Every structure is written in structure tokens, then in C-alpha cells.
Amino acid sequence: MNSNTDLHNSADQDYSEFLSEYLLQSNSQSIEPEASYEDGEMEAEWLVSAGYPELTKPFKQSRLDRFNFRISKTF
């Protein structure tokens, strides 16, 4: 019977540790602000961080073209 009680206490402790860790992680994620990305922006950041900034040139050029187009329509 003592073995069964030890097993139950061990399972309770494991669950308690799991729950504490889960709550810590979920609370820390909710504190961080969510970033909003334009289409392709997150991928471009990843490429730069991976050491391939030259692969982001078409994306950057496209953003610049869209920006210039919006500016030209306002004048």
C-alpha cells in the first residue's frame, strides 16, 4: 500500500511541476508584445539572421516600390 501512495504522490508532484512550468511559459509569452509582419517580412528577417541578406533584395525592392507608389498617388 505504501508503494501505491508513493506513486500517487510522485504523480501529483510531476503534475504540479508540469503545471508550474506551463503557467510560467504561458505568462511570459503573453507579456511579450506580438509583432505584426507584412507578407514576407518575417521570412526576410530569418534570411538575414541566417546569413543570406542578399536573398532579401527583391523583397526590399518590392516594399520600396510600393512605398513610392503610395507617395506618388498622394501628390
C-alpha positions as CSV (number, residue, x, y, z in Angstrom):
1,M,0.0,0.0,0.0
2,N,2.9,2.3,0.8
3,S,4.2,1.8,-2.8
4,N,0.8,2.9,-4.2
5,T,0.8,6.1,-2.1
6,D,4.4,6.9,-3.1
7,L,3.4,6.5,-6.8
8,H,0.4,8.8,-6.3
9,N,2.5,11.4,-4.5
10,S,5.1,11.2,-7.3
11,A,2.4,11.7,-10.0
12,D,1.0,14.6,-8.1
13,Q,4.4,16.2,-7.8
14,D,5.1,15.6,-11.5
15,Y,1.8,17.2,-12.5
16,S,2.4,20.1,-10.2
17,E,5.9,20.8,-11.7
18,F,4.5,20.5,-15.2
19,L,1.6,22.9,-14.4
20,S,4.0,25.4,-12.8
21,E,6.3,25.3,-15.8
22,Y,3.4,25.6,-18.2
23,L,2.0,28.6,-16.4
24,L,5.4,30.3,-16.3
25,Q,5.8,29.9,-20.1
26,S,2.3,31.0,-20.9
27,N,2.6,34.1,-18.7
28,S,5.9,35.0,-20.2
29,Q,4.6,34.7,-23.8
30,S,1.6,36.9,-23.0
31,I,3.9,39.7,-21.7
32,E,5.9,39.9,-24.9
33,P,4.2,42.2,-27.5
34,E,3.1,40.4,-30.6
35,A,4.8,41.7,-33.7
36,S,2.9,42.2,-36.9
37,Y,4.6,41.5,-40.1
38,E,3.8,42.3,-43.7
39,D,3.8,39.4,-46.1
40,G,7.4,38.1,-46.5
41,E,8.8,40.4,-43.7
42,M,9.3,37.6,-41.2
43,E,11.0,35.4,-43.9
44,A,13.3,38.3,-44.9
45,E,14.3,38.7,-41.2
46,W,15.0,35.0,-41.0
47,L,17.1,35.1,-44.2
48,V,19.2,38.0,-42.8
49,S,19.7,36.2,-39.5
50,A,20.7,33.0,-41.3
51,G,23.4,34.9,-43.2
52,Y,21.6,35.4,-46.5
53,P,20.8,39.1,-46.7
54,E,21.3,39.2,-50.5
55,L,18.2,37.0,-50.9
56,T,16.1,39.7,-49.3
57,K,16.9,42.3,-52.0
58,P,13.8,41.5,-54.1
59,F,11.6,41.8,-51.0
60,K,13.1,45.1,-50.0
61,Q,12.8,46.5,-53.6
62,S,9.2,45.5,-53.7
63,R,8.5,47.3,-50.4
64,L,10.3,50.4,-51.7
65,D,8.3,50.3,-55.0
66,R,5.0,50.0,-53.1
67,F,6.0,52.9,-50.8
68,N,7.0,55.1,-53.7
69,F,3.7,54.2,-55.5
70,R,1.7,55.3,-52.4
71,I,3.7,58.5,-52.1
72,S,3.2,59.4,-55.8
73,K,-0.6,58.8,-55.6
74,T,-0.8,61.4,-52.8
75,F,0.8,64.2,-54.8
